[in-house]
């Protein structure tokens, strides 16, 4: 599911100060469609979905890449690793945790939460944009508007470095055709974060709110639909997710939870699951994210053991 960008959003982009170690690691992993631009201590962002972000390497005057903001949430470092893995910019969790601890000035056991900005379609330039000569950057971010002289000048330089054909901001100030740019299609990490928001970080069936125990489930497998659509998703506790994928439970088109008798027949167990038989699942915050009947009908008819 994509979202249109308003006219004002469409013309804006931002320069973000970027950790050199993070950048060097990720630029060699061009297969990653989403990366985590983590921000220690940051709990909110002023930037909105669809904002184009340029990577200024901290301590230099060089911009070496860009990405498009697709989601933001705050989470523990361990959960960020579970969701993003190497897309956090490090080879393993311990190195990642050590980096966050050093930036926060705390022990590795006290790193706490970090802000996670998901960037879709990252690109890494073959040569940098020279940031000298532009307005001085104070703090970790600097917003620009392409309709301003300074913004148009920097965006023109950025466009010359893009390696792929893609929708880009117009290089004009004021007027022009109606914008049509949309937020990129959801990736797996964005899918997970958006489902957490839609279900208020609670399992759609049980109401469980322990985040490490929650998983983003596809109703109809991604291998078939080839996209991460919120209407094809449910936020489920990990054990229910496994049972759902194997057909031992389902959600009917009228959005009620069903438990197969196969659990009892095959495992002589399942009392905790049968307690939820027939209960309606949680409502999503947005009607656009409500599980689509076509997907629920497919799962009930094709996967559920009945």
Buried (B, 14 or more C-beta within 10 A) or exposed (E): BEEEBEEEBBBBBBBBBBBEEBBEBBBEEEEBBBBBBBBBEBEEBEBBBBBBBBBBBBEBBBBBBBBBBBBBBBBBBBBBBBBBBBBBBBEEBEEBBBBBBEBBEEEEEEBBBBBBBBBBBBBBBEEBBEBEEBEEBEEEBBEBBBBBEEBBBBBEBBEEBEEEEEEBBBBEBEEEEEBEBBBBBBBBBBBBBBBBBBBEBBBBBBEBEEBEBBBBBBBBBBEEBEEBBBBBBBBBBBBBBBBBBEBBBBBBBEBBBBBBEBBBEEEEEBEEBBEBEEEEBBBBEEEEBBBBEEBBBBBBEEBBBE
